[in-house]
């Protein structure tokens, strides 16, 4: 069963990536979700470089952690999105393309996107 789910996720991600590409002016906000953590990167696909990244494993995120804010919940994902937005704004990036990574756009993925939008990113 696991292989079927992984294959379906990869198939959906390929479908999304066929339409979404990052440039230096408008990088791709790529999201990866695991059971315990969530990761987000701003990627310039032309140069093949990561411009900024944030995750629930970051030391900056861990200073924000309270009982209510955990790495694996919706509130934690929103905090990761706002942390990524702060780092992007500091590097002069204001507009991005959202890559949901094959995951459905709800729950933690939607919360991360909302946090990034609240932090000042436009997509």
Backbone as CSV, one residue per row, in Angstrom:
resi,resn,N_x,N_y,N_z,CA_x,CA_y,CA_z,C_x,C_y,C_z
1,UNK,0.816,-1.195,0.000,0.000,0.000,0.000,0.859,1.257,0.000
2,UNK,1.990,1.204,0.738,2.843,2.377,0.838,3.392,2.774,-0.535
3,UNK,3.789,1.780,-1.332,4.342,2.081,-2.646,3.302,2.709,-3.561
4,UNK,2.063,2.296,-3.437,1.004,2.867,-4.258,0.781,4.327,-3.875
5,UNK,0.793,4.623,-2.586,0.603,6.012,-2.138,1.775,6.891,-2.561
6,UNK,3.001,6.383,-2.417,4.172,7.154,-2.832,4.152,7.419,-4.327
7,UNK,3.768,6.416,-5.103,3.697,6.586,-6.553,2.634,7.623,-6.925
8,UNK,1.509,7.598,-6.244,0.449,8.572,-6.518,0.907,9.978,-6.155
9,UNK,1.623,10.115,-5.032,2.145,11.419,-4.627,3.142,11.938,-5.666
10,UNK,4.040,11.068,-6.120,5.020,11.481,-7.130,4.339,11.852,-8.438
11,UNK,3.302,11.125,-8.806,2.562,11.418,-10.026,1.900,12.794,-9.937
12,UNK,1.278,13.072,-8.784,0.650,14.391,-8.602,1.701,15.494,-8.589
13,UNK,2.849,15.234,-7.964,3.897,16.251,-7.905,4.452,16.540,-9.299
14,UNK,4.637,15.516,-10.115,5.097,15.732,-11.493,4.084,16.570,-12.269
15,UNK,2.813,16.312,-12.033,1.759,17.064,-12.721,1.802,18.542,-12.325
16,UNK,2.028,18.808,-11.045,2.120,20.193,-10.572,3.376,20.850,-11.128
17,UNK,4.504,20.114,-11.102,5.782,20.687,-11.539,5.827,20.956,-13.035
18,UNK,4.972,20.287,-13.807,4.925,20.548,-15.241,4.408,21.961,-15.514
19,UNK,3.652,22.503,-14.572,3.046,23.821,-14.762,3.729,24.920,-13.954
20,UNK,4.527,24.542,-12.952,5.099,25.519,-12.018,6.616,25.498,-12.119
21,UNK,7.209,26.674,-12.312,8.661,26.783,-12.352,9.072,28.103,-11.711
22,UNK,10.186,28.093,-11.001,10.652,29.290,-10.316,11.716,30.026,-11.100
23,UNK,11.702,31.338,-10.999,12.708,32.191,-11.628,13.379,33.013,-10.534
24,UNK,14.469,33.699,-10.844,15.090,34.537,-9.800,14.155,35.635,-9.270
25,UNK,13.299,36.179,-10.154,12.378,37.232,-9.723,11.184,36.659,-8.964
26,UNK,10.755,35.461,-9.351,9.580,34.834,-8.742,9.880,33.357,-8.478
27,UNK,10.563,33.065,-7.358,10.958,31.687,-7.076,9.778,30.800,-6.707
28,UNK,10.039,29.502,-6.731,9.023,28.497,-6.408,9.068,28.205,-4.917
29,UNK,7.912,28.297,-4.256,7.805,27.952,-2.839,7.407,26.475,-2.782
30,UNK,8.384,25.615,-2.532,8.164,24.173,-2.500,7.923,23.732,-1.065
31,UNK,6.934,22.867,-0.869,6.550,22.409,0.464,6.721,20.897,0.549
32,UNK,7.294,20.441,1.652,7.349,19.009,1.950,6.772,18.802,3.340
33,UNK,5.939,17.780,3.450,5.263,17.489,4.705,5.625,16.073,5.134
34,UNK,6.069,15.929,6.365,6.265,14.598,6.933,5.289,14.446,8.091
35,UNK,5.338,13.328,8.765,4.393,13.123,9.859,4.645,14.075,11.024
36,UNK,5.914,14.402,11.280,6.230,15.220,12.443,6.651,16.646,12.116
37,UNK,7.069,16.921,10.893,7.599,18.239,10.560,7.071,18.709,9.211
38,UNK,7.309,19.987,8.933,6.958,20.572,7.643,8.122,21.454,7.207
39,UNK,8.418,21.420,5.916,9.579,22.109,5.361,9.126,22.952,4.179
40,UNK,9.742,24.118,4.006,9.425,24.988,2.874,10.710,25.627,2.368
41,UNK,10.831,25.717,1.039,12.003,26.318,0.414,11.567,27.247,-0.703
42,UNK,12.354,28.276,-0.934,12.200,29.125,-2.107,13.306,28.744,-3.072
43,UNK,12.916,28.250,-4.252,13.876,27.675,-5.189,13.866,28.449,-6.499
44,UNK,15.068,28.804,-6.978,15.259,29.371,-8.309,15.595,28.207,-9.232
45,UNK,14.637,27.776,-10.049,14.845,26.621,-10.916,15.781,26.905,-12.079
46,UNK,15.935,28.155,-12.465,16.829,28.501,-13.566,18.277,28.234,-13.158
47,UNK,18.657,28.689,-11.958,20.022,28.489,-11.469,20.162,27.204,-10.667
48,UNK,19.048,26.617,-10.260,19.101,25.402,-9.449,19.573,25.667,-8.031
49,UNK,19.144,26.787,-7.457,19.594,27.181,-6.120,18.411,27.372,-5.187
50,UNK,18.651,27.085,-3.907,17.674,27.394,-2.869,17.991,28.784,-2.345
51,UNK,17.022,29.684,-2.407,17.241,31.070,-2.004,16.953,31.288,-0.522
52,UNK,15.962,30.605,0.000,15.609,30.710,1.420,14.882,29.441,1.825
53,UNK,14.970,29.105,3.093,14.303,27.906,3.580,13.868,28.111,5.022
54,UNK,12.841,27.382,5.408,12.365,27.379,6.793,11.723,26.032,7.056
55,UNK,11.825,25.584,8.278,11.190,24.316,8.633,10.859,24.317,10.114
56,UNK,10.124,23.307,10.507,9.797,23.175,11.916,10.969,22.597,12.703
57,UNK,12.074,22.294,12.028,13.302,21.854,12.687,14.268,23.005,12.957
58,UNK,13.962,24.186,12.422,14.845,25.350,12.568,14.999,25.778,14.018
59,UNK,16.188,26.232,14.393,16.355,26.784,15.745,15.453,28.001,15.990
60,UNK,15.234,28.824,14.947,14.353,29.988,15.095,12.918,29.549,15.379
61,UNK,12.488,28.474,14.758,11.146,27.954,15.013,11.055,27.390,16.418
62,UNK,12.096,26.718,16.848,12.074,26.084,18.171,11.996,27.097,19.305
63,UNK,12.441,28.334,19.065,12.297,29.365,20.089,10.838,29.805,20.205
64,UNK,10.052,29.596,19.134,8.635,29.975,19.145,7.733,28.896,19.736
65,UNK,8.251,27.675,19.883,7.423,26.532,20.248,6.852,26.678,21.650
66,UNK,5.537,26.498,21.741,4.833,26.444,23.021,4.001,25.173,23.015
67,UNK,3.195,24.975,24.036,2.329,23.797,24.066,1.336,23.812,22.909
68,UNK,0.840,25.002,22.588,-0.154,25.145,21.541,0.477,25.060,20.153
69,UNK,1.719,25.517,20.019,2.409,25.571,18.735,3.369,24.394,18.637
70,UNK,3.002,23.394,17.865,3.845,22.220,17.669,4.253,22.149,16.211
71,UNK,5.293,21.384,15.952,5.788,21.240,14.592,4.801,20.501,13.701
72,UNK,3.966,19.661,14.281,3.131,18.783,13.474,1.692,19.260,13.331
73,UNK,1.371,20.471,13.769,-0.022,20.900,13.649,-0.167,22.127,12.743
74,UNK,-1.399,22.545,12.556,-1.702,23.641,11.636,-1.081,24.953,12.111
75,UNK,-1.082,25.183,13.395,-0.501,26.415,13.935,1.005,26.458,13.682
76,UNK,1.662,25.328,13.829,3.095,25.250,13.558,3.403,25.498,12.096
77,UNK,2.571,24.980,11.198,2.770,25.194,9.768,2.615,26.672,9.419
78,UNK,1.669,27.334,10.062,1.488,28.771,9.815,2.712,29.556,10.275
79,UNK,3.294,29.156,11.397,4.500,29.812,11.899,5.678,29.593,10.950
80,UNK,5.784,28.412,10.369,6.855,28.135,9.398,6.670,29.019,8.164
81,UNK,5.427,29.184,7.715,5.150,30.057,6.577,5.524,31.499,6.840
82,UNK,5.215,31.996,8.021,5.571,33.384,8.332,7.083,33.539,8.511
83,UNK,7.755,32.517,9.044,9.215,32.545,9.172,9.874,32.577,7.800
84,UNK,9.351,31.784,6.859,9.879,31.798,5.500,9.641,33.150,4.841
85,UNK,8.473,33.740,5.072,8.167,35.048,4.497,9.126,36.115,5.025
86,UNK,9.443,36.070,6.317,10.410,37.020,6.878,11.763,36.886,6.200
87,UNK,12.212,35.658,6.010,13.518,35.428,5.381,13.505,35.846,3.911
88,UNK,12.393,35.642,3.228,12.290,36.035,1.825,12.275,37.550,1.670
89,UNK,11.507,38.226,2.505,11.435,39.688,2.458,12.810,40.289,2.745
90,UNK,13.548,39.678,3.671,14.895,40.168,3.984,15.831,40.041,2.780
91,UNK,15.582,39.076,1.904,16.403,38.903,0.703,15.832,39.632,-0.498
92,UNK,14.744,40.360,-0.312,14.165,41.154,-1.388,13.196,40.393,-2.277
93,UNK,12.692,39.269,-1.817,11.743,38.471,-2.592,10.341,38.745,-2.049
94,UNK,9.441,39.190,-2.932,8.082,39.498,-2.500,7.035,38.644,-3.195
95,UNK,7.350,38.122,-4.380,6.386,37.363,-5.158,6.928,35.960,-5.412
96,UNK,6.097,34.941,-5.215,6.516,33.554,-5.394,5.446,32.770,-6.157
97,UNK,5.823,31.559,-6.586,4.903,30.612,-7.190,4.773,29.462,-6.203
98,UNK,3.556,29.065,-5.875,3.346,28.041,-4.850,3.351,26.647,-5.466
99,UNK,4.187,25.773,-4.913,4.262,24.364,-5.321,3.851,23.522,-4.128
100,UNK,2.664,22.950,-4.186,2.139,22.193,-3.049,2.759,20.816,-2.927
101,UNK,3.607,20.427,-3.860,4.349,19.182,-3.756,3.516,17.934,-3.919
102,UNK,2.369,18.020,-4.568,1.519,16.864,-4.751,0.559,16.623,-3.602
103,UNK,0.692,17.400,-2.537,-0.206,17.252,-1.388,-1.501,18.015,-1.658
104,UNK,-2.621,17.572,-1.111,-3.865,18.338,-1.266,-3.740,19.703,-0.582
105,UNK,-4.374,20.706,-1.163,-4.292,22.061,-0.612,-5.322,22.222,0.502
106,UNK,-5.017,21.666,1.652,-5.812,21.880,2.854,-4.962,21.509,4.046
107,UNK,-5.436,21.791,5.233,-4.697,21.437,6.443,-3.402,22.200,6.581
108,UNK,-2.315,21.470,6.814,-1.023,22.104,7.067,-0.478,22.829,5.850
109,UNK,-0.746,22.323,4.643,-0.251,22.976,3.427,-0.937,24.335,3.256
110,UNK,-2.241,24.368,3.430,-2.992,25.623,3.321,-2.576,26.595,4.420
111,UNK,-2.341,26.077,5.614,-1.937,26.916,6.729,-0.569,27.545,6.485
112,UNK,0.361,26.778,5.926,1.678,27.329,5.595,1.536,28.438,4.558
113,UNK,0.699,28.208,3.546,0.475,29.232,2.520,-0.141,30.489,3.119
114,UNK,-1.106,30.317,4.024,-1.727,31.481,4.682,-0.719,32.247,5.525
115,UNK,0.157,31.524,6.216,1.202,32.177,7.011,2.181,32.951,6.156
116,UNK,2.522,32.395,4.994,3.427,33.101,4.081,2.765,34.346,3.510
117,UNK,1.472,34.245,3.187,0.746,35.417,2.680,0.642,36.491,3.762
118,UNK,0.372,36.073,4.993,0.276,37.035,6.102,1.627,37.690,6.365
119,UNK,2.713,36.979,6.081,4.051,37.529,6.263,4.478,38.491,5.185
120,UNK,3.713,38.555,4.079,4.010,39.542,3.037,4.309,38.972,1.679
121,UNK,4.326,37.657,1.498,4.567,37.082,0.182,3.297,37.138,-0.651
122,UNK,3.463,37.334,-1.941,2.332,37.424,-2.862,2.355,36.221,-3.786
123,UNK,1.254,35.470,-3.797,1.065,34.365,-4.750,-0.390,34.002,-4.837
